[in-house]
Amino acid sequence: MRYPDDGGLTAADRARREHVRLLAADLFADGMSPPAVADGLRVSRKSAYSWHQTWESGGRDALRSAGPASRCRLDDDQLGRLVPCDMIVSLRRALVSVTFRGNAARSVAVAQGNRCW
């Protein structure tokens, strides 16, 4: 699947996550423990402990977003050949439907004593 902005998250998503991390930094500065921050911000304790360790070693700025993870490495020709995700889902549904009907037909034939494969 191709994501907007050439990365896994949109700019708005990165900004939202950065905002949560910076809120956590403020709470750590106020003396709140990582489990309390996790509960208060509705994030995992693992994330809160990781952010706390980063905050301790680099301060609030260490929790800022570093930007998109990577740029898309495909050229325009390669991008044009990608199959849209919704088409893949449709093909899988069709395959499951055909397979189910085929297995049901085999089951009926076996029950009647016929071999159809």
C-alpha positions in Angstrom: 0.0 0.0 0.0 1.3 3.4 -0.8 1.0 6.0 1.9 0.6 9.8 1.5 3.6 11.9 2.2 6.0 9.1 1.2 6.0 7.6 4.7 3.9 5.5 7.0 2.1 8.5 8.7 0.7 11.7 7.4 2.1 15.0 8.7 -1.0 15.4 10.8 -0.5 12.0 12.4 3.1 12.7 13.1 2.2 16.0 14.7 -0.5 14.4 16.8 1.9 11.7 18.1 4.6 14.3 18.7 2.1 16.3 20.7 1.3 13.3 23.0 5.1 12.7 23.5 5.6 16.3 24.4 2.7 16.2 26.9 4.4 13.1 28.4 7.7 15.1 28.7 5.8 17.9 30.6 4.3 15.3 32.9 7.7 13.7 33.5 9.1 17.1 34.4 6.3 17.5 36.9 7.4 14.3 38.6 4.8 11.9 37.2 5.9 8.3 36.8 5.8 6.4 33.5 2.9 4.2 34.5 0.8 7.2 35.5 1.7 9.0 32.3 0.6 5.9 30.3 -2.7 5.7 32.1 -3.3 9.5 31.8 -2.4 9.7 28.1 -3.9 6.3 27.2 -0.7 4.9 25.7 1.1 1.6 26.5 3.4 1.5 29.5 6.2 0.3 27.2 5.9 3.6 25.2 5.8 5.7 28.4 8.9 4.0 29.8 10.7 4.4 26.4 9.7 8.1 26.3 10.8 8.6 29.9 14.2 7.1 29.1 14.6 9.3 26.0 13.4 12.3 28.0 16.0 11.6 30.8 18.8 11.3 28.3 17.9 14.1 25.9 15.2 16.3 27.4 12.0 17.4 25.9 13.5 18.1 22.4 14.6 14.5 22.2 10.9 13.5 22.0 10.2 15.6 18.9 9.3 14.0 15.6 12.2 13.3 13.3 10.0 13.6 10.3 8.9 10.9 7.8 10.5 7.5 8.2 11.7 7.3 4.6 11.0 8.4 1.1 9.4 6.2 -1.4 12.1 4.4 -3.4 9.9 3.5 -6.3 10.0 5.4 -9.6 6.8 6.6 -11.4 6.8 3.5 -13.6 6.9 1.1 -10.6 4.3 3.1 -8.8 2.0 2.9 -11.8 2.3 -0.9 -11.7 1.2 -1.3 -8.1 -2.2 -2.9 -7.6 -4.6 -0.9 -5.5 -5.3 -2.4 -2.1 -9.1 -2.5 -2.6 -8.6 -4.5 -5.8 -6.5 -7.1 -3.8 -9.3 -7.3 -1.2 -11.9 -7.9 -3.9 -9.8 -10.6 -5.5 -9.3 -12.3 -2.2 -13.0 -12.2 -1.5 -13.8 -13.7 -4.9 -11.2 -16.5 -4.4 -12.6 -17.3 -0.9 -16.1 -17.4 -2.4 -15.1 -19.7 -5.3 -13.0 -22.0 -2.9 -15.9 -22.2 -0.5 -18.4 -23.2 -3.3 -15.9 -25.7 -4.6 -15.3 -27.3 -1.2 -19.1 -27.4 -0.6 -19.6 -29.1 -4.0 -16.9 -31.7 -3.1 -18.4 -32.3 0.3 -21.9 -33.0 -1.3 -20.3 -35.3 -3.9 -18.3 -37.2 -1.3 -21.5 -37.6 0.8 -23.3 -39.0 -2.2 -20.3 -41.4 -2.9 -19.1 -39.5 -6.0 -15.5 -38.2 -6.5 -15.4 -34.9 -8.3 -11.7 -34.1 -8.1 
